[in-house]
Amino acid sequence: MYTSPDPMDQWFDPSLAEEGMLEFTTLPIPESSLVKVYPLGLMGSHTFPTDHIYLEYAHTKDPQTGLGEDVPVYAPAAGRILYIEYAGPPYNDNSVHISISRDITYVLGHLIMDPGLAVGHVVEAGDSLGICVNGSNLDLLVLDKRNGKNSCDNDKYPFTTSYACNPFSYFPSDLREMLYSRIIPHVPAKDLGDLTMDHPSEHDSSLDGEHVLTYLASMETEIDIYDRLPDGRSEAFASHYKGLDEAFKAVDGNFEHDIPARLQGNWFSSGDDGLWHEGIAFAYDAWFTAQARVSYAEAFGPGTLFNGRYAIRLDQPGYVPFDEVNAGDTTTYTLYSSDKINWHGVPYEQPTGLLKVEMMGDTTIKVEVFTDTTVLNPDFTPSARIYYR
């Protein structure tokens, strides 16, 4: 959503004063409609970890007609409308840039704007901006130039990424804690065969306690996430988790993974049109922050793994953390489906592929993905791809 280069004046309003503070005193959508919050750093539809958060909402049903009612979108803070983007298919919706000062702007994406609003209008916190869009979550991005660029200080990024900040930090504590309570990971895919407390699709006992509060939050949702499990299974598993030390703190997520001269972080591919495009990311899961992930935008030739996000087991033989791979090193990672993970983000099914990467220099890597996982150090083929920083 925010990867296309745009003129600076569509993101920051030079006519406003330098002074100004941003505080979100209103939720962008009603709390009663808010189902789930997605933290910073998601990978999937975006190859690189996202610099914005998502608010998932539910359309309430009219008891008379049974039809879904529109979910309103409110201005979370006062400001002046700087820019309204009209997106084409498949969303056919809007994003709105609202400036607080010369250096601070927030952006809401995937809504249908109220027809009376236009560039230059001043809105107050709680004012109606429009309605949510069926089939998409609401995006929230904050751009703040007061402290300079973040660690994504690379001219290959759109400058919006370099000035993106953590939206959670701009909410007062009560609203922030409410949002944290909605940061719930995906329900693990279950094999409804022989499920025992130590079944790998359920959890990894060595990681007990890391994500207790996130698990308990999921138990409080309106959806019975255990309706697929055998009788008695839900109660036993809930008791197990409630007996653990509730030391887990809800995560904001993170999109700033880049480490200079190390493999960790984002790498760009060069398009034929001369623009730099999202290429491949070596980062960590937004919910399970210790679990390694690889995300890439294009498949490596015919018959290879589709583009997408994959998980890596940290206990694989020869595993090297991303931040320990530097120029001159070559290593391989066994890839697993990121959809088949347990409550700790650990993959449990058979591997789906093998990734080989060579750091050719501080700013250049060679990568190839293979479907054959039996050869642990395959030779690169012409399908290998070069990525840059």
Secondary structure as a PSIPRED ss2 file (coil, helix, strand):
# PSIPRED VFORMAT (PSIPRED V4.0)

   1 M C   1.000  0.000  0.000
   2 Y C   1.000  0.000  0.000
   3 T C   1.000  0.000  0.000
   4 S C   1.000  0.000  0.000
   5 P C   1.000  0.000  0.000
   6 D C   1.000  0.000  0.000
   7 P C   1.000  0.000  0.000
   8 M H   0.000  1.000  0.000
   9 D H   0.000  1.000  0.000
  10 Q H   0.000  1.000  0.000
  11 W C   1.000  0.000  0.000
  12 F C   1.000  0.000  0.000
  13 D C   1.000  0.000  0.000
  14 P C   1.000  0.000  0.000
  15 S C   1.000  0.000  0.000
  16 L C   1.000  0.000  0.000
  17 A C   1.000  0.000  0.000
  18 E C   1.000  0.000  0.000
  19 E C   1.000  0.000  0.000
  20 G C   1.000  0.000  0.000
  21 M C   1.000  0.000  0.000
  22 L C   1.000  0.000  0.000
  23 E C   1.000  0.000  0.000
  24 F C   1.000  0.000  0.000
  25 T C   1.000  0.000  0.000
  26 T C   1.000  0.000  0.000
  27 L C   1.000  0.000  0.000
  28 P C   1.000  0.000  0.000
  29 I C   1.000  0.000  0.000
  30 P C   1.000  0.000  0.000
  31 E H   0.000  1.000  0.000
  32 S H   0.000  1.000  0.000
  33 S H   0.000  1.000  0.000
  34 L E   0.000  0.000  1.000
  35 V E   0.000  0.000  1.000
  36 K E   0.000  0.000  1.000
  37 V E   0.000  0.000  1.000
  38 Y E   0.000  0.000  1.000
  39 P C   1.000  0.000  0.000
  40 L E   0.000  0.000  1.000
  41 G C   1.000  0.000  0.000
  42 L C   1.000  0.000  0.000
  43 M C   1.000  0.000  0.000
  44 G C   1.000  0.000  0.000
  45 S C   1.000  0.000  0.000
  46 H C   1.000  0.000  0.000
  47 T C   1.000  0.000  0.000
  48 F C   1.000  0.000  0.000
  49 P C   1.000  0.000  0.000
  50 T C   1.000  0.000  0.000
  51 D C   1.000  0.000  0.000
  52 H C   1.000  0.000  0.000
  53 I E   0.000  0.000  1.000
  54 Y E   0.000  0.000  1.000
  55 L E   0.000  0.000  1.000
  56 E E   0.000  0.000  1.000
  57 Y E   0.000  0.000  1.000
  58 A C   1.000  0.000  0.000
  59 H C   1.000  0.000  0.000
  60 T C   1.000  0.000  0.000
  61 K E   0.000  0.000  1.000
  62 D C   1.000  0.000  0.000
  63 P C   1.000  0.000  0.000
  64 Q C   1.000  0.000  0.000
  65 T C   1.000  0.000  0.000
  66 G C   1.000  0.000  0.000
  67 L C   1.000  0.000  0.000
  68 G E   0.000  0.000  1.000
  69 E C   1.000  0.000  0.000
  70 D C   1.000  0.000  0.000
  71 V C   1.000  0.000  0.000
  72 P E   0.000  0.000  1.000
  73 V E   0.000  0.000  1.000
  74 Y E   0.000  0.000  1.000
  75 A C   1.000  0.000  0.000
  76 P C   1.000  0.000  0.000
  77 A C   1.000  0.000  0.000
  78 A C   1.000  0.000  0.000
  79 G E   0.000  0.000  1.000
  80 R E   0.000  0.000  1.000
  81 I E   0.000  0.000  1.000
  82 L E   0.000  0.000  1.000
  83 Y E   0.000  0.000  1.000
  84 I E   0.000  0.000  1.000
  85 E E   0.000  0.000  1.000
  86 Y E   0.000  0.000  1.000
  87 A C   1.000  0.000  0.000
  88 G C   1.000  0.000  0.000
  89 P C   1.000  0.000  0.000
  90 P C   1.000  0.000  0.000
  91 Y C   1.000  0.000  0.000
  92 N C   1.000  0.000  0.000
  93 D C   1.000  0.000  0.000
  94 N E   0.000  0.000  1.000
  95 S E   0.000  0.000  1.000
  96 V E   0.000  0.000  1.000
  97 H E   0.000  0.000  1.000
  98 I E   0.000  0.000  1.000
  99 S E   0.000  0.000  1.000
 100 I C   1.000  0.000  0.000
 101 S C   1.000  0.000  0.000
 102 R C   1.000  0.000  0.000
 103 D C   1.000  0.000  0.000
 104 I E   0.000  0.000  1.000
 105 T E   0.000  0.000  1.000
 106 Y E   0.000  0.000  1.000
 107 V E   0.000  0.000  1.000
 108 L E   0.000  0.000  1.000
 109 G E   0.000  0.000  1.000
 110 H E   0.000  0.000  1.000
 111 L E   0.000  0.000  1.000
 112 I E   0.000  0.000  1.000
 113 M E   0.000  0.000  1.000
 114 D C   1.000  0.000  0.000
 115 P C   1.000  0.000  0.000
 116 G C   1.000  0.000  0.000
 117 L C   1.000  0.000  0.000
 118 A C   1.000  0.000  0.000
 119 V C   1.000  0.000  0.000
 120 G C   1.000  0.000  0.000
 121 H C   1.000  0.000  0.000
 122 V E   0.000  0.000  1.000
 123 V E   0.000  0.000  1.000
 124 E C   1.000  0.000  0.000
 125 A C   1.000  0.000  0.000
 126 G C   1.000  0.000  0.000
 127 D C   1.000  0.000  0.000
 128 S E   0.000  0.000  1.000
 129 L E   0.000  0.000  1.000
 130 G E   0.000  0.000  1.000
 131 I E   0.000  0.000  1.000
 132 C E   0.000  0.000  1.000
 133 V C   1.000  0.000  0.000
 134 N C   1.000  0.000  0.000
 135 G C   1.000  0.000  0.000
 136 S C   1.000  0.000  0.000
 137 N C   1.000  0.000  0.000
 138 L E   0.000  0.000  1.000
 139 D E   0.000  0.000  1.000
 140 L E   0.000  0.000  1.000
 141 L E   0.000  0.000  1.000
 142 V E   0.000  0.000  1.000
 143 L E   0.000  0.000  1.000
 144 D E   0.000  0.000  1.000
 145 K C   1.000  0.000  0.000
 146 R C   1.000  0.000  0.000
 147 N C   1.000  0.000  0.000
 148 G C   1.000  0.000  0.000
 149 K C   1.000  0.000  0.000
 150 N C   1.000  0.000  0.000
 151 S C   1.000  0.000  0.000
 152 C C   1.000  0.000  0.000
 153 D C   1.000  0.000  0.000
 154 N C   1.000  0.000  0.000
 155 D C   1.000  0.000  0.000
 156 K C   1.000  0.000  0.000
 157 Y C   1.000  0.000  0.000
 158 P C   1.000  0.000  0.000
 159 F H   0.000  1.000  0.000
 160 T H   0.000  1.000  0.000
 161 T H   0.000  1.000  0.000
 162 S H   0.000  1.000  0.000
 163 Y H   0.000  1.000  0.000
 164 A E   0.000  0.000  1.000
 165 C E   0.000  0.000  1.000
 166 N C   1.000  0.000  0.000
 167 P H   0.000  1.000  0.000
 168 F H   0.000  1.000  0.000
 169 S H   0.000  1.000  0.000
 170 Y H   0.000  1.000  0.000
 171 F C   1.000  0.000  0.000
 172 P C   1.000  0.000  0.000
 173 S H   0.000  1.000  0.000
 174 D H   0.000  1.000  0.000
 175 L H   0.000  1.000  0.000
 176 R H   0.000  1.000  0.000
 177 E H   0.000  1.000  0.000
 178 M H   0.000  1.000  0.000
 179 L H   0.000  1.000  0.000
 180 Y H   0.000  1.000  0.000
 181 S C   1.000  0.000  0.000
 182 R C   1.000  0.000  0.000
 183 I C   1.000  0.000  0.000
 184 I C   1.000  0.000  0.000
 185 P C   1.000  0.000  0.000
 186 H C   1.000  0.000  0.000
 187 V C   1.000  0.000  0.000
 188 P C   1.000  0.000  0.000
 189 A C   1.000  0.000  0.000
 190 K C   1.000  0.000  0.000
 191 D C   1.000  0.000  0.000
 192 L C   1.000  0.000  0.000
 193 G C   1.000  0.000  0.000
 194 D C   1.000  0.000  0.000
 195 L C   1.000  0.000  0.000
 196 T C   1.000  0.000  0.000
 197 M C   1.000  0.000  0.000
 198 D C   1.000  0.000  0.000
 199 H C   1.000  0.000  0.000
 200 P C   1.000  0.000  0.000
 201 S C   1.000  0.000  0.000
 202 E C   1.000  0.000  0.000
 203 H C   1.000  0.000  0.000
 204 D C   1.000  0.000  0.000
 205 S H   0.000  1.000  0.000
 206 S H   0.000  1.000  0.000
 207 L H   0.000  1.000  0.000
 208 D C   1.000  0.000  0.000
 209 G C   1.000  0.000  0.000
 210 E C   1.000  0.000  0.000
 211 H C   1.000  0.000  0.000
 212 V H   0.000  1.000  0.000
 213 L H   0.000  1.000  0.000
 214 T H   0.000  1.000  0.000
 215 Y H   0.000  1.000  0.000
 216 L H   0.000  1.000  0.000
 217 A H   0.000  1.000  0.000
 218 S H   0.000  1.000  0.000
 219 M H   0.000  1.000  0.000
 220 E C   1.000  0.000  0.000
 221 T C   1.000  0.000  0.000
 222 E C   1.000  0.000  0.000
 223 I C   1.000  0.000  0.000
 224 D C   1.000  0.000  0.000
 225 I C   1.000  0.000  0.000
 226 Y C   1.000  0.000  0.000
 227 D C   1.000  0.000  0.000
 228 R C   1.000  0.000  0.000
 229 L C   1.000  0.000  0.000
 230 P C   1.000  0.000  0.000
 231 D C   1.000  0.000  0.000
 232 G C   1.000  0.000  0.000
 233 R H   0.000  1.000  0.000
 234 S H   0.000  1.000  0.000
 235 E H   0.000  1.000  0.000
 236 A H   0.000  1.000  0.000
 237 F H   0.000  1.000  0.000
 238 A H   0.000  1.000  0.000
 239 S H   0.000  1.000  0.000
 240 H H   0.000  1.000  0.000
 241 Y H   0.000  1.000  0.000
 242 K H   0.000  1.000  0.000
 243 G C   1.000  0.000  0.000
 244 L C   1.000  0.000  0.000
 245 D C   1.000  0.000  0.000
 246 E C   1.000  0.000  0.000
 247 A C   1.000  0.000  0.000
 248 F C   1.000  0.000  0.000
 249 K C   1.000  0.000  0.000
 250 A C   1.000  0.000  0.000
 251 V C   1.000  0.000  0.000
 252 D C   1.000  0.000  0.000
 253 G E   0.000  0.000  1.000
 254 N C   1.000  0.000  0.000
 255 F C   1.000  0.000  0.000
 256 E C   1.000  0.000  0.000
 257 H C   1.000  0.000  0.000
 258 D C   1.000  0.000  0.000
 259 I C   1.000  0.000  0.000
 260 P C   1.000  0.000  0.000
 261 A C   1.000  0.000  0.000
 262 R E   0.000  0.000  1.000
 263 L C   1.000  0.000  0.000
 264 Q C   1.000  0.000  0.000
 265 G E   0.000  0.000  1.000
 266 N E   0.000  0.000  1.000
 267 W E   0.000  0.000  1.000
 268 F E   0.000  0.000  1.000
 269 S E   0.000  0.000  1.000
 270 S E   0.000  0.000  1.000
 271 G C   1.000  0.000  0.000
 272 D C   1.000  0.000  0.000
 273 D C   1.000  0.000  0.000
 274 G C   1.000  0.000  0.000
 275 L C   1.000  0.000  0.000
 276 W E   0.000  0.000  1.000
 277 H E   0.000  0.000  1.000
 278 E E   0.000  0.000  1.000
 279 G E   0.000  0.000  1.000
 280 I E   0.000  0.000  1.000
 281 A E   0.000  0.000  1.000
 282 F E   0.000  0.000  1.000
 283 A E   0.000  0.000  1.000
 284 Y E   0.000  0.000  1.000
 285 D C   1.000  0.000  0.000
 286 A C   1.000  0.000  0.000
 287 W C   1.000  0.000  0.000
 288 F C   1.000  0.000  0.000
 289 T C   1.000  0.000  0.000
 290 A C   1.000  0.000  0.000
 291 Q C   1.000  0.000  0.000
 292 A E   0.000  0.000  1.000
 293 R E   0.000  0.000  1.000
 294 V E   0.000  0.000  1.000
 295 S E   0.000  0.000  1.000
 296 Y E   0.000  0.000  1.000
 297 A C   1.000  0.000  0.000
 298 E C   1.000  0.000  0.000
 299 A C   1.000  0.000  0.000
 300 F C   1.000  0.000  0.000
 301 G C   1.000  0.000  0.000
 302 P C   1.000  0.000  0.000
 303 G C   1.000  0.000  0.000
 304 T C   1.000  0.000  0.000
 305 L C   1.000  0.000  0.000
 306 F C   1.000  0.000  0.000
 307 N C   1.000  0.000  0.000
 308 G E   0.000  0.000  1.000
 309 R E   0.000  0.000  1.000
 310 Y E   0.000  0.000  1.000
 311 A E   0.000  0.000  1.000
 312 I C   1.000  0.000  0.000
 313 R C   1.000  0.000  0.000
 314 L C   1.000  0.000  0.000
 315 D C   1.000  0.000  0.000
 316 Q C   1.000  0.000  0.000
 317 P C   1.000  0.000  0.000
 318 G C   1.000  0.000  0.000
 319 Y C   1.000  0.000  0.000
 320 V C   1.000  0.000  0.000
 321 P C   1.000  0.000  0.000
 322 F H   0.000  1.000  0.000
 323 D H   0.000  1.000  0.000
 324 E H   0.000  1.000  0.000
 325 V C   1.000  0.000  0.000
 326 N E   0.000  0.000  1.000
 327 A C   1.000  0.000  0.000
 328 G C   1.000  0.000  0.000
 329 D C   1.000  0.000  0.000
 330 T E   0.000  0.000  1.000
 331 T E   0.000  0.000  1.000
 332 T E   0.000  0.000  1.000
 333 Y E   0.000  0.000  1.000
 334 T E   0.000  0.000  1.000
 335 L E   0.000  0.000  1.000
 336 Y E   0.000  0.000  1.000
 337 S E   0.000  0.000  1.000
 338 S C   1.000  0.000  0.000
 339 D C   1.000  0.000  0.000
 340 K C   1.000  0.000  0.000
 341 I E   0.000  0.000  1.000
 342 N C   1.000  0.000  0.000
 343 W C   1.000  0.000  0.000
 344 H C   1.000  0.000  0.000
 345 G C   1.000  0.000  0.000
 346 V C   1.000  0.000  0.000
 347 P E   0.000  0.000  1.000
 348 Y C   1.000  0.000  0.000
 349 E C   1.000  0.000  0.000
 350 Q C   1.000  0.000  0.000
 351 P C   1.000  0.000  0.000
 352 T C   1.000  0.000  0.000
 353 G E   0.000  0.000  1.000
 354 L E   0.000  0.000  1.000
 355 L E   0.000  0.000  1.000
 356 K E   0.000  0.000  1.000
 357 V E   0.000  0.000  1.000
 358 E E   0.000  0.000  1.000
 359 M E   0.000  0.000  1.000
 360 M E   0.000  0.000  1.000
 361 G E   0.000  0.000  1.000
 362 D C   1.000  0.000  0.000
 363 T C   1.000  0.000  0.000
 364 T E   0.000  0.000  1.000
 365 I E   0.000  0.000  1.000
 366 K E   0.000  0.000  1.000
 367 V E   0.000  0.000  1.000
 368 E E   0.000  0.000  1.000
 369 V E   0.000  0.000  1.000
 370 F E   0.000  0.000  1.000
 371 T C   1.000  0.000  0.000
 372 D C   1.000  0.000  0.000
 373 T C   1.000  0.000  0.000
 374 T C   1.000  0.000  0.000
 375 V C   1.000  0.000  0.000
 376 L C   1.000  0.000  0.000
 377 N C   1.000  0.000  0.000
 378 P C   1.000  0.000  0.000
 379 D C   1.000  0.000  0.000
 380 F C   1.000  0.000  0.000
 381 T C   1.000  0.000  0.000
 382 P C   1.000  0.000  0.000
 383 S C   1.000  0.000  0.000
 384 A C   1.000  0.000  0.000
 385 R E   0.000  0.000  1.000
 386 I E   0.000  0.000  1.000
 387 Y E   0.000  0.000  1.000
 388 Y E   0.000  0.000  1.000
 389 R C   1.000  0.000  0.000
